[in-house]
Amino acid sequence: MTEQHTFQAEVQQLLQLMIHSLYSEREIFLRELISNSADACDKLRFEALTDSALMAGDDQLRVRIVADSDAGTLSITDNGIGLTQDEAVEHLGTIARSGTKAFVEQLKAAGKDSDAASLIGQFGVGFYSSFMVAERVVVESRSARSSSDEGVRWSSTGDGSFETESIARAQRGTTITLHLKDDAKEFLETWRLRSLIKKYSDFVAYPVMLPKEVKEDEEPEDEQVNESQALWTRPKDDISDEQYNEFYRGACKQWDEPATRLHFNVEGQLEFTALLFIPSQKPMDLFERDRRGLNLYVRRVFIMDDCTDLLPEYLRFVRGVIDSSDLPLNVSREMLQQQAIIAKIKKILTRRILDHLESLARSEDASEQATFQSIDRTFGPVIREGLVNDPEQKERLSKLARYQSTWTVEQDEAADPAPEHPTRTGLADYVARMSEGQESIYYVTAPSLSAARSSPQLEGYRAKGYEVLLMTEPVDDYAMQYGSLGEFDGKKLVHIAKGAADLEDDESKKALEEARERYADFCGYATEQLPGIKEVRVSNRLTDSPACLVHDDGALSEGMEEMMRRFGQDVPEQERILELNPNHELVSRLHERFAGDNKDGIGDWLHLLRDQAHLAEGGAVKDGAAIAKRMQKLMAQAL
């Protein structure tokens, strides 16, 4: 006997929204129905632990999908726990979960052309997504605890009511038959179903079967479409390197070999599994900052790729999967940001990745050392972005930072044979090599290694035997200017082209003071002659060059100015300081001419000193014609 029922009020509202709106993600109905079928199999397997008779005669749990193009129907069948008639009325006709009204309001507010369909499932209403593609839905089911004549048929067109009737059903489990709308017939295509199963349900714990395409004279048979067992759910000892690498290339869509990997479970108040890879080559989307390489699963059901909320930006090169047991199924990107659990997962992932990198960096094993060096060459500048963006991890990131230096360059030049890749040093190793009496860590920023090495500001530090870090990446300029790395191991980091040089001992301080007094008038005159120069002064920073340009403490470096201009920032011209080497023959001769009251041509020579100081540090020529004319004039006078 057929019985007529009315949907709960919230269900009616929900169905109206689904039936009368078109959403861009209608395809998720299949994910929802397969997930429900897998849940039914899970429930049966759990209950069979105490009552093995429930599995009698059919212990191979599975989900089967059949498309009938002639009838325009799509059927999803499982041999799980099944439903009684009372359960069908309760579970399919009402939503007994708190928060349903809030869900309906969210769905209304999301609007017709939004990502609203991704909200489905967050409140346990995934079954109703079938009405987005079906004009009529029929559910036939029998509970594993019921006899074959105690089945139930449930049907509805989504018009506010549904019907139930008792039927005979030999097999336990549930079959959901969707009578598809005319604009949803694409879901009858085998290739379409196969692609959706692979996309959303590839790692569902049970086989998802489709009828195999066979010739007319062949027996029909099914084939499994999904992988069934997610690699990350298996014990690490049971997985070979090649299996890991195949998963990396397939699931992570990479073409190279991973440099290293992390595979771990987190249990307790928070439960998730992570399988992470660090590529050996730069991904092509490395500098698309709104992308991350992690795929998010909930209980082995695919939710989204490029999940930006699971890793900080400076670890965006990491690839892999996160499978959580604590998130709601098909949580949307918008809802993800509101999940407190995501912040906890992000914190754990960041800590684990940095732990792993530190372990490689500290390892005495040659292969692990080589792995870290390879990762640093490929992703070091990206990792060092964290010195700006993540002050909380400053200490750990500073231990991972690697740079070339005057010492590493000398070591590489003296090596026989020369190393394949330039040697780089960490800050801890730098501190261990610091000269006696040295109190600061010195560094210089430049657009290239050659510009850094030839920087005249290095000369005084070389003479003192002080090692100087050569920072040539734009991120290093930014990190030193705006980042949290002001000191390391109690040692202040000092830019050698900013402020006064910290090179004087008692004897040199006295000599410098005498030179300043002797050159005071000349420096004052030079300052007046050079527009854009804040001050001209003598310094002991130089040994071979006649002059160099430096900044005040806290001023933007040349590299930072250029970076900001590239990003469209209006950067005002900064006045710099021209430092003169009083022991250089050119400077002393200019001073003698000035002291002899013969100022003819001194202004041109001072301009030339400033220009060559700018070129020597790797700066770009701003007015090449003016420089050329000045040089021609002075050359003619000299000849």
N, C-alpha and C positions, 0 to 999 in steps of 0.2 A: 504494500500500500504506500502510495506517495504522500509525503507530508510537506506542507508549505511552511516556510519560516521567513522571518524578517531579519535583515541584518541589524546589528547594533548600530546606533546612530552615527558613531565615529567611522564605522566601516562604510556606511552609505556616503558620507562626505568624502572619504578617501577614494572610493571607487569613482565617484563623479569627477574628481580631479584627474584621475588616471585616464578614464575613458574619454573625456572631452578635452584633454590636452595632449599635445605631441611633444615628446621629450627626445633630446638628441641621443640619450643613452638607453633607448628601449631594449637594447640587446642584453641588458643585465638581468632580464627576467629569467634567462636560461641559467645564469650563475646562481640565482636565488633558488630555483627549483632543484638544481643538482645539489646545492648545499643542503636543502631540506631533506632530500633523499639520503644524502650521506649521514645527516643527523639521525634519520630513522634507522639506518644500518648501525650507527654507533649505539643507539639505545638498545637495539636487539642484542648486539654483541655483549653489552654490559649486563643486561638481564639474563642472558644465557649463561653467565658465570655461575649463577645460583640455580638456574633451571635449564639444563642442557636440552630438554625436550623442545624448547622453543625453536631450536635450529634444526630439528629433525627433518631429514630428507632434503635439505637445501642449505648447506653451510658455506657456500661460496657467495658472499654478499657482493652486490653489484648494482649499477644503475644502467638502464638501457633506454636509448632514445630512438624513436622510430618516426620518420616523416612519411606521410601519405599524401602525395601530390594530388591524386585524384579526389580524395575526400577533403583536402585542404586542412588536414589535422596534423598536429605534432604531439606525440605521446612521450611522457617521461615515466619510466617504471622502475621501482626499486623493490627488493625483497627484504625490506627492513621490518620494523616493529609493527607497522600497519595501524589502522584506526577502527574503533568500534563506532556504531552509529552515534552514540552520545558524544564521543570524542570528536567526530566529524562536525557535529553541530556546535560544540564548544570551541574547537580550534579554528574552524573555517568560517564561522558566522559571527564571532565576537573577537574583540581584542582586549584581553583581560589585563593588559599590562598598563601600569601607571605611566603617564606621560604621553598617552596617545593623542590627547587633544593638542598638546604642544607640538607633536609631530605634524598633525594635520595643519596647524597654523603655519608651521615652517614651510610645508609643502605649498600652501596657498601663497605665502609671501615670496617663495622662490620664483614664481612666474613661469609663463609658458616657455620662454626661450632660454631658460637658465639650466644650471646643472642640477635641477630639482630631483631628477630621477635617482641621483646618487645618494639621496637621503633615505631611499627605501631600504628597509632592513634594519635600520638603527633602532626601531621600536618593535621588531619582530613581525613586520608586516610584509615580508618578502614574497609570500604566496600571492598577494594581491597584485604584484607587478605583472602577473600573467594577463590581467585585464588590459594592460597597455597594448597587447598584440592580439588578444583573443576576443571575439564577440560572444563566445560561450565557452565556459570551462566545465569539464566533467571530471569528477574525482571518484574512482572506484577503489575500495580498500577493504582489507580484512586484517584484523588484529591477529598477531601470532598466538594469542591466548583464546581465539575464537575458532569455532568449527567452520567448515567450508560453506555452510548455508547461512552463516551469520555475517556476510559481507554487507557493505553499504555503498550506495551510489549517491553522490552529492553533485548537484549541478546548479549553475546560475549564469545568467546573462549580464550580471552586474547592474541590474535594474532596481536594486533595493531589496530583493528577496532571493531565496534559494530553496531548492527542493531536495529532500532526501527520501530514499526508499531502500528496503532490504533487498539484497541480491545474493545469489550463490557465487562464490569465488573460490576456486580450488587452491589458488596460491596465496600465501600470506603476502603482505606488503601493499603498495599503493601504485596506481596508475593515474596520472594526470593527463587528460586529453584536452588540448587547446584547439578549438575551432577558430583558425586564424582569420583576422580581418584581411580585406583585399590588399591593403597597403603593407601587410606583414608577411606576404608569401615568400619573401626572401629567406625566411627561416625554415623553409622546406628544402632548401638547397643543401646537399651533403657537404659541399666545400665550406659553406657558411657555418654550418653547425660544427664542423671539425675545427675551424679556426677559432670559434668562440670557446669551445671546450679547451683547446690548447691555451688560449689566452687567459681564461678565468679559472679553469678547473683542472689544470694539468696535474696538480699535485694533491688532488682530493684522494683520501686514503683508500678508496674503493675503485675498481675498474669502471670506467664509463664506456659503454659499448654502443657502437653504431652498426647497423647491418652492412655487411661487406658487399661491394658491388661485384656481382657474379654474372656469368653468362646464363642464358635461358635454361640450358640443360644441366646446370650445376646446382647442387644443393645449397640453399641459403645458409649463411653463417654470419656470426657477429665478429667484429674485431675491436680490440681495445684501442681507444684513441688517446687517453691520457697516460702519463708516466706512472701514475698511481702512487709510487713511493717517492716523496721528496728527498733529494740527496741529503739535505741538511738534517733530516730526521734520523739518519743512520749513524751508528757509532763511527767516530773518526778512524779507528783502526781498521774498519771494514771498507774504507774508501781509498782507492789508489790515487796516485798523483795524476795519472791520465784521466781518471773519472772526474777529479776536481777540475782539471784543465778543460775537459769537454763541457762541463757545466758552465764554467766561466765564459767560454766562447759562445755557447748557445744561449743560456739564460741572461748573461750580461751583455751579449751582443758585442763582444770584443774580438779582435783578430790576432792579438799578440799572446804571449805567454805571461801569466801573472808573475810579478816579481816575488810576491809573498802572499800568504793568506792567513785568515783567522777564522776558526770555527769553534763556537762555544755556546753553551746554554746558560741562561740565567734563571734561577729558581728561587722560590720563596714568596714574598709578597708580590713580586713582579716576575712574570714568566715570559720569556721569549727566547728564540733561537736565532743566532746570527751566523751567516756564512759570508765573509767579506774577503775581497781581493784588492790588492794594490797592483795596478797594471805596470808593465815594464815600459810601455810607450805612452806618450801623452794622448789621452782621448781627444777626438776632434772637437768635442763640445766643452773642453776644459774651461774655456773662458766665457761660457754662457752661464753667468752666475746664478740664474734662476733655475738651474738644473742640478740635480744630484744623481748619483748612479745607483741608488738603492731602490729595490722593489719591495713593496710592503705586502705581506700576506697576513691573513687572520685565519688561524687554524687551517693552514695550507690552501686557503682560497685567495686567489690574487685580488688585490684591492687597487693598487696603483703603482705606476713606475715613476722614476724621477722624483722620489719623495723628498722634498726640500726640508722637511721639518725634523729629519732624523740625524742630520749631521751639520756641524758648523760649515760655513762657506769655505774655510781654508782646508777642509778635508773632502772637497767636492769630487776629487779624482777617485775616491774609493768606490768600488763596485760590489754588488752582492745583493743578498736578500735578508730581510728581517721577517720572522714569522712570530706573531704575538698571539697569546691566548687570552689577553686581557682587554683587547679592543673590541668594540661592537663590529659585527660583520658589515662590510661595505660602508665603513665610515668615510664621509666625504672629505675632500681637501679642506673645505671650510671648517668642518667640525673637528678635523684633525688638530688644528691650531688651538682648539679649546680643550683638548684632552691633556690633563695633567700628566698622564702616563707617558705621553710622547716626550715631554721634557725630561722625564726620568730615563727613558730609553736613550735619548740623545746624550745625556750626561754619561751614562754607562758606556755607550759606544765610543764616545770621544776619549774617555779614560782608557778603555781597552786598546784602542788603536795607538794612542800615544805610548802606553805601556809597551806595546809590541815594538814600536819604532825605537824606543829607548833601549829595549833589550837587544835589538839588532846592533844598535850603535855601540853598546858597551861590550858586546860579545868578543871573546878572544878567538872564536872560530873564524877562520879566514873567509869561508863562504858566506857566513852571516854578515861579516864586515863588508864584503863586496856587495851583498844585497842592499845594505843600508846606503852605501856610497852611490849605488845605481839609483835608488829611490831619491836620494838627495839631489843628484844631478838632474833628474827628471822633474821632481816636484818640490825641491827645496824652496824656491821662491814662493810657491803657493802656500806651503806650510808656514813660511815666515809671515804671511799675511795675518796669521793669528796673533802675532805680536802687537798688531794694531787692533784687531777685532775681538780678541778674547783675553783681556787682562788677567782673568782668573787662572788661565793656563800659562801665564808668562814664564814662570820658573821652568816648567817642563819644556816649553817651546824653545826657550833660550838654550837649553842643553842640546836640542836637536839642530840648532842653527849651525850652518857650516859656511865658511868664507875662505877665499884665497887670501894670502897675506904676503908681505915682503919675505917672510921666512919660508913659506911653502914654495914660492916662486924660485927662490935660491936653491932649495932642496931639489926641485924638479930639474933645474938647469944643470945641477951637479951630478944628477943620477945618470948612470950608464947601465943599461939603455934608459932612454927617457920614458917616463910612465905613459901609458896609453891615454889616461885622463889626468887633468891637473889635480894636484893634491889640494885638499881643503882642510881647514882646521876648525875645531870647535872652540868655544870660549874657554872651557875648562882647560884644554891643552895650551891655549894661549897664556892663561894665567900661570900655568906650571912653568912656562918658559920665560916669564917676565924678568927683565934685568934687575939687578940689585938697585934699589932706590926708586924703581919705577912704581908709581902709585896709581896710574890710570891705564885703561885699555884704549889704545889709539886706533882710529880708523879714518879712512878717507872715502868719499863717494865720488864716482866718476861714471861717464857714459860707457866706458869700455875698460878692459884690463890695461891696454896700452896707455890710455890716458891716465889711469890711476898710477901706473908704475912710473910714468914720466912727470907726474905732478911735482912741481918745484917745492911744494909744501913738505914733501917727504924728506928733503935733504938734511935738515937739522936732526930729524929723528933717526935717520940712518947713521948719521955721524955719532949719535949717542948710543947706537946699538939697540934702539927700541924697535920692536916689531910693530908693523902697522897693518891692520886689516884692510883689504882692498874690496870695497863693496861696489859692485857694478850693476846691480839689478834695481829698477825703479822702486820696487817694494822696500828695499833696504833703506833708501833715502826716506821713504814715507815712514817706515817703522822707527827710524832714528829720530825723525822730526816730531811725529805725533804718537808713536807707539809707547808701550809701557816699559821698554827696555832701556832704562836710564843707567842701570848698573848691573853688574854680575859678580857674584861672590864678593860683594863689598867693594868692588872696584868700579869707579865711574867710567862710563864710555865717553870719550872725548873726540870730537871731530877735529882733525889737525888743521883744517882750513877755516876754523871759527875761533874767534877770541884771540887772546894773546898766547904765544907758544909757551908751553910749560917745560922749558929746557935748561933753565939757568941754574948753575951752581953759584957759589959765592963769588968766585973769580969772574965768571962770565957775566954775572949781574952787574959787577962794577964796570966791566968793559962796555956793556950795553948802555949803562947810564951815561958814561962819558961820550959815547957815540951819539946818544940822543941830544945831549947838550950841544955837541959840535954841529949837528945837522938840524937843529931846531928851526933856524930861519929858512934854510933850504926846504925843509919839509912843509913849512907854512906856505912858502912861495909855490911849491909843487901842488899843494892842495888847491890853491887859487886857480892854477892853470888847467886843472883836469875836471871838467864837468862830470857829474855822476860819481865822483870819488869823494867819499865822506871825509877821509883823512889819509895823509901820507905819513908813514912813520918808518923808522929803522927797526930792524928785528934781527934776532939771531936764529930765526927759523931757517935761513938759507945758508948754503955753503958754496954752491957752484953757480946758481942763477943770480942775476942782478935784482930781480923783483918777483913778487907774486901777489895775487889778489886773495884776500880773506874776507870772511863775513864777521859781523858781530855775533856774539852768542845769542842763540834764539832766532836768528834770521833764517829765511828760507835759503836752502842751497840752490845752486844752479839747476841741478836735476829736478828738484821739487818745483821750481818755477816752470821748467819746461813741461813737466807732467800736468801741472794745473792748466797751462795754456792749451794742451792737447784736449783737455776735458772742457774747454770753452770758458775757463775762469778768467776774469779780468785781473791780471797780476800787475800791480804797480811796479815800476822800475825801482829796484833796490840800490841804494848807494853802498859801495863796497870800500874796503880799506886796501890801499896799495902799500905793501911792505917792501922796503929797500934793504939790500945787503950792503952795509957800509964797507965791507971788505972787498967788494967786487970792483975791478978796475974801472968799468964804465960808470958806476955810481960815484966813485971817488973823483973821477975826472970832471963829471958834471958839477959836483960840489965845488971843485977847485975853480971852475969857470964862474960859478955863481959867486963864490967868495971873492973872486977877482973883479967883481962888478961887471962881468961880461955876460949879459943875459941873452945875447942874440942866439936864437935857435934852440935855447934850452927847452922852451915850451914844446917844440916839435919832438925833441928827444924824449921828453917826459911822456908825451902821447904814445910814442913808439914803445917805450918801456911798458906802459899800461897794456897796449895791444898785444905785445908778445907774451906778457904774463897771462892774458886771457887765452891766447892760443895754446900756450904751454900746458894749461890745465884741461885741454880738450874742448874749450868753448867754441861756439860757432861764430864766424865773422859776421858782424851786423852791418858794417859799411865798408865793404872790401875796396871800393873805389877810393875812399878817403885814405885808407891805410896805404894803398898803392901809391897815391900821389905824395904822401908824406915820406914814404921810403925813397921814392925817386928824387925828391928834393934833397934829402939828407945824403943820399949816395952821390948826387951831383956835387954838393958842397964838399964832401970828403975827397972826391977825385980832383 
